[in-house]
Amino acid sequence: MKPQSSTLQFLALLLSVTTSTVIAEEGGAGHYMPGGAGTLIDAPPIKAGWVFESIYLHYSGETSLSAAFPRAGLVTAGLEATSNAYMLGALYTFEPLVLGAHFSVGAFLPIVDMEVTGALDTALGRVSRTDSVTGLGDISLIPAMLAWKSGDWQFDAMLTVYAPTGDYEVGRLANTGLNYWTFDPTIGINYNNQKTGFNFALHTGITLNTENSDTKYKSGSVLHTEASITQLLPLGKGFLGIGANAFLYDQVSGDSGAGAKLGDFEGLSIGIGPALSYVLPIGKNTLAAEIKWIPERDTNKRLEGDAIWVKVVYQF
């Protein structure tokens, strides 16, 4: 089996929905969503032209009543969160090489629908409150993405910038934005065996956050690593991909600022789950789709839950 390399190389590392759907950092939420990158469909493109991607993410998770979390200027416990996010993104790859690499730029626009329930301590005792919100999330920008191709190997470097465009309100448990900027430099390696259809990917990056000016809370930096294996099999006019995606999310520096009422609050999470994809060449273009389920395990100072991703990519 010899799937064409242009068929197997796609979009940038997936950008997060940028909502408070997962717990770590302030409110326990960071811009990078674990499990969003690392499989075949997420590899940066090496073909000049456009890539369009539609993404759906469902996340549901919870914490125990004994676990306290800072969130939107409040201290909460027993958090339960459900989020549905819809993202539309585009990436353009230029014809001339830059530093010997294929150079791309792009952006993602998220629309988020979420509901969060938490327990708050008041003068009347502990009470439960539920907030919900729907709207624009924090936009993800990719000002630079580089991909070097050498035989079956591809090496990547990119910068993602998350802009605070989503709605944010102090004291509200559910917010579509985080109210601060995040810069996420990432490097990666992809292996695609043209003969056997075996694929392997490994990407790691670090998120660098600015301070939330409304809560005076500066979230610490997070090291995130994603890995996947995929086996492509001929099916119809395309290729069926069967594999798995795993991640490690490790906050390597503590939270700080006047609003960091619970101290460093460093989060940790590990997840692994199955991934199913289909790649269909259409002339010189390519259509691909993927669905994957990634349950979180061994979490600390984060919600523990499940993420379901559905992606559709068209490259032309």
C-alpha positions in Angstrom: 0.0 0.0 0.0 1.4 3.4 -1.0 -0.8 6.3 0.1 0.5 9.5 -1.4 2.3 11.8 1.0 0.2 14.8 0.0 -2.8 12.8 1.0 -1.4 12.1 4.4 -0.2 15.6 5.4 -2.7 18.0 6.8 -3.4 21.0 8.9 -1.7 22.5 11.9 -1.7 21.0 15.3 -5.3 21.3 16.4 -6.1 24.5 18.4 -8.1 24.4 21.4 -11.6 25.6 22.0 -10.2 28.0 24.6 -13.0 27.6 27.0 -13.1 26.7 30.7 -14.1 23.1 29.9 -11.1 21.5 31.6 -9.6 22.2 35.0 -6.0 23.4 35.5 -4.5 26.9 35.8 -7.0 29.7 36.6 -10.4 28.3 37.0 -8.6 25.4 36.3 -8.8 26.1 32.6 -6.1 26.7 30.1 -6.2 27.5 26.4 -4.6 24.3 25.3 -7.1 21.4 25.2 -5.4 18.0 25.8 -6.1 15.4 23.1 -6.6 18.0 20.4 -3.4 17.2 18.4 -1.1 14.4 17.6 -2.8 12.2 15.0 -2.4 11.9 11.3 -5.0 14.4 10.4 -3.3 17.1 12.5 0.1 17.0 10.7 1.1 20.4 9.2 0.6 20.5 5.4 3.4 20.2 2.9 1.3 21.0 -0.2 0.9 24.6 -1.3 -2.7 25.9 -1.1 -5.6 26.0 1.3 -6.8 23.6 4.0 -10.3 24.1 5.6 -11.3 22.2 8.8 -14.5 21.8 10.7 -14.2 20.5 14.3 -16.7 19.5 16.9 -15.6 18.8 20.5 -17.8 17.5 23.4 -16.3 17.5 26.8 -17.8 16.4 30.2 -16.0 16.2 33.5 -16.2 16.7 37.2 -14.3 17.1 40.5 -15.0 15.9 44.0 -16.8 18.1 46.6 -13.6 18.1 48.7 -11.5 19.7 45.9 -11.4 23.5 45.8 -10.8 25.4 42.6 -10.3 29.1 41.7 -12.7 30.2 39.0 -13.5 33.6 37.7 -12.6 35.3 41.0 -14.4 32.7 43.1 -13.4 29.6 45.1 -15.6 26.7 44.2 -15.9 22.9 44.9 -17.6 19.9 43.3 -17.4 21.3 39.8 -19.2 19.7 36.9 -18.8 21.0 33.4 -20.3 20.1 30.0 -19.2 21.8 26.8 -20.0 21.6 23.1 -17.7 23.5 20.9 -17.8 24.1 17.1 -14.6 25.4 15.4 -14.0 26.5 11.8 -10.5 27.0 10.7 -8.4 27.7 7.6 -4.7 27.4 6.8 -2.8 28.6 3.8 0.6 27.1 2.7 2.8 29.2 0.5 4.7 27.9 -2.5 8.2 29.2 -1.7 10.1 27.4 1.1 11.2 29.3 4.2 14.4 28.0 5.8 13.9 24.9 3.7 10.5 24.3 5.1 6.9 24.5 3.9 5.5 27.7 5.5 1.8 28.1 6.6 -0.4 30.6 8.4 -3.9 30.2 9.7 -6.7 30.8 12.3 -9.5 29.1 14.1 -12.9 30.6 15.2 -14.7 28.7 18.0 -18.3 28.9 19.1 -18.9 27.5 22.5 -22.0 26.2 24.4 -21.2 25.3 28.0 -22.7 24.7 31.4 -20.8 24.6 34.7 -22.1 23.7 38.2 -20.2 24.4 41.4 -20.6 24.6 45.1 -19.9 28.1 46.7 -19.4 28.9 50.4 -21.7 31.8 51.5 -22.8 33.4 54.7 -25.8 31.0 54.6 -23.6 27.9 54.1 -22.6 26.0 51.0 -24.9 26.4 48.0 -24.9 25.0 44.5 -25.0 27.2 41.5 -25.2 26.5 37.7 -24.2 29.0 35.0 -24.5 28.5 31.3 -23.3 30.5 28.3 -23.1 30.3 24.5 -21.0 32.5 22.2 -17.7 33.2 20.6 -14.6 31.7 22.2 -11.0 32.8 22.2 -9.7 32.9 18.6 -6.6 30.9 17.8 -4.0 32.5 15.4 -1.1 30.7 13.7 1.3 33.3 12.5 4.0 30.8 11.7 4.1 27.0 10.9 7.1 25.2 9.4 7.2 21.7 8.1 10.4 20.0 6.9 9.9 16.8 4.8 12.6 14.1 4.5 11.5 10.7 3.1 9.0 9.1 5.4 9.9 11.7 8.2 8.4 15.2 8.8 9.7 17.7 11.4 7.5 20.6 12.5 7.7 23.9 14.4 4.9 26.3 15.0 3.6 29.1 17.1 -0.1 29.4 18.2 -1.4 32.6 19.7 -4.7 32.6 21.6 -6.4 36.0 21.7 -9.0 36.9 24.4 -11.9 37.5 22.1 -14.4 35.3 24.1 -16.9 36.7 26.6 -15.6 36.8 30.2 -17.3 37.9 33.4 -15.9 37.8 37.0 -18.0 35.7 39.3 -19.6 33.7 36.5 -18.7 30.0 36.5 -19.2 29.5 32.8 -17.2 31.8 30.4 -16.5 31.3 26.7 -13.2 33.2 27.0 -10.3 33.2 29.5 -9.5 37.0 29.4 -5.8 36.6 28.8 -3.3 35.9 26.0 -1.5 32.6 25.6 1.5 31.9 23.4 2.1 28.2 22.6 5.4 27.3 20.7 5.3 23.6 19.6 7.7 21.2 17.9 6.9 17.8 16.5 7.9 14.8 14.4 5.7 12.6 12.1 6.6 9.3 10.6 4.6 7.9 7.6 5.7 4.7 6.0 4.6 4.9 2.4 4.7 1.1 1.9 3.0 -0.3 5.0 0.7 2.6 5.9 2.0 2.8 9.5 2.1 6.3 11.0 3.5 7.7 14.2 3.4 11.2 15.5 4.9 13.0 18.6 4.4 16.7 19.4 5.3 18.7 22.5 4.8 22.4 23.4 4.6 24.8 26.2 1.9 27.4 26.9 3.0 30.8 28.2 0.2 32.8 29.7 -0.3 36.5 30.4 -2.2 37.8 33.5 -6.0 38.0 33.7 -6.3 41.8 34.3 -9.8 41.4 35.8 -8.8 38.8 38.5 -5.1 39.6 38.8 -4.4 35.9 38.3 -1.5 34.7 36.2 -1.7 31.0 35.2 1.5 29.1 35.2 3.1 27.5 32.1 2.0 24.0 30.9 4.1 21.4 29.1 1.9 19.3 26.8 2.9 16.2 24.9 0.8 14.2 22.5 1.6 10.9 20.7 -0.3 8.7 18.4 0.0 5.6 16.2 -2.2 4.9 13.2 -2.4 2.0 10.7 -3.8 2.9 7.3 -5.7 0.2 5.4 -7.2 0.3 1.9 -10.9 0.8 2.0 -12.9 1.7 -1.1 -11.3 4.6 -2.9 -9.5 5.8 0.2 -7.8 4.6 3.4 -9.2 3.7 6.8 -7.0 4.7 9.7 -7.2 2.8 13.0 -5.1 4.0 15.9 -4.8 5.6 19.4 -3.9 9.0 20.7 -2.4 9.7 24.2 -1.4 12.9 26.0 0.5 14.2 29.0 -0.5 17.6 30.4 1.8 18.9 33.1 1.8 22.4 34.6 5.5 23.1 35.2 5.3 26.5 36.9 2.8 27.6 39.6 0.0 30.2 39.3 0.8 33.6 40.7 -0.7 37.1 41.3 -3.0 38.6 43.8 -5.9 36.5 42.6 -4.1 33.2 43.1 -5.9 32.5 46.4 -5.1 28.7 46.4 -1.3 29.1 45.7 0.6 27.4 42.9 -2.3 25.2 41.9 -0.3 23.1 39.4 -2.4 20.7 37.4 -1.6 17.3 35.8 -3.5 15.0 33.6 -2.9 11.9 31.4 -5.2 10.5 28.8 -5.4 7.8 26.1 -8.1 6.6 23.7 -8.9 5.2 20.3 -9.0 7.1 17.0 -10.7 6.2 13.8 -10.1 8.1 10.5 -10.8 8.0 6.8 -8.7 9.6 4.0 -10.1 10.0 0.5 -8.1 11.4 -2.4 -10.2 13.4 -4.8 -8.0 14.2 -7.8 -5.3 16.5 -6.6 -7.3 17.3 -3.5 -7.9 15.4 -0.2 -10.9 14.9 2.1 -10.3 13.4 5.5 -12.4 12.8 8.6 -11.6 11.6 12.1 -13.4 10.7 15.3 -11.7 10.0 18.6 -12.6 9.5 22.3 -10.0 10.4 24.9 -10.9 9.7 28.6 -8.7 11.5 31.2 -6.9 9.6 34.0 -4.6 10.3 36.9 -5.7 13.9 37.1 -4.6 16.4 39.7 -6.2 19.8 40.3 -8.3 19.3 37.1 -11.6 18.0 36.1 -11.6 14.4 35.2 -13.7 13.5 32.2 -14.0 12.5 28.6 -13.5 14.3 25.3 -15.0 13.3 22.0 -13.5 15.0 18.9 -14.9 14.9 15.3 -12.9 16.6 12.6 -13.4 17.0 8.8 -10.6 18.4 6.7 -10.5 19.4 3.0 -7.2 20.2 1.4 -6.9 21.7 -2.1 
